[in-house]
Amino acid sequence: MISFVLILFLVVIALLGGVLCYYQNKSFLLFNLAENRRLGRRVLVAGWLLLLIAVLGLVIFITLPLTWNLITVIAASLVTGFVALSFAGSL
């Protein structure tokens, strides 16, 4: 059960990273990232970081014991929190 949840988490993180990379120069929710370049760069960096975390999380999942995946969960949570604070600061 835990393995399924971790794989699902990695898929969600990869999808979120892909969405953030896709909307780098477009309107995203209430924000126009083409006009707000600072926020657009932060979104792009966060998207790439989430994609990297998803790939590293898969490597950790395959090669290391299950408890090491806590690193993936914490890192992804920090990056998504950074994105949320960036959006909140741009309101």
Buried (B, 14 or more C-beta within 10 A) or exposed (E): EEEEEBEEBBEEBBEBBBEBBEBBBEEBEEBEBEEBEEBBEBBBBBBBBBBBBBBBBBEBBEEEEEEEBEBBBEBBEEBBEBBEEBBEEEE
